[in-house]
Amino acid sequence: MAQHRSLALDEFLVWERRQELRYEFDGFEPVAMTGGTLHHSAIATRLVTMLEGRLRPGCRVYRGDVKILVPGRVRYPDAAVTCSPIGGRSDILPNPVVVFEVLSAGTAATDRVTKNAEYAATPAIE
């Protein structure tokens, strides 16, 4: 999507829901989500599997195909936990209490610095 101006968060959400691919939103423009490696997928799957049986009642873990809202941005963490009720047709995970990013050489700097700061500024995340 060629952009000549910054998007607002609500404009991005409307636009992204019409796309075939997933995009994160960095506060200004869409950022295409790239495919991961088999190793990355195996780690994320194992993480979700390990968490499923360990969460308190009412909490659920979700894999990286649901978006979360952080201040002014949209992210797709590799896994996230919420203990809030979820609307059946929602594509946004409400009130994530913990999020996980599986680091790779190409994303480690963004995950450790940028996303970590965004997650720290998100009130629901513990």
QUIVEN-V358870 format. One line per field, one symbol per residue. ss: DSSP state (@ for helix, = for strand, . for the rest). psi: psi as a letter, one per 40 degrees, with the letter a starting at -180 (. if undefined). A space follows every 10 residues. Layout:
# QUIVEN-V358870
ss = ???
psi = ???
This chain:
# QUIVEN-V358870
ss = ........@@ @@@@@@.... ..===....= ==.....@@@ @@@@@@@@@@ @@.......= ===...==== ..===...== ==........ .=...===== .......@@@ @@@@@@@@@@ ......
psi = hhheiiiidd ddddddeeid iiiiheedii hhhiiiiddd dddddddddd ddeeiiheii iiifeiiihi heihigidii hieiihhdei ehhifhdiih hhiiddeddd ddcddddddd ehddh.
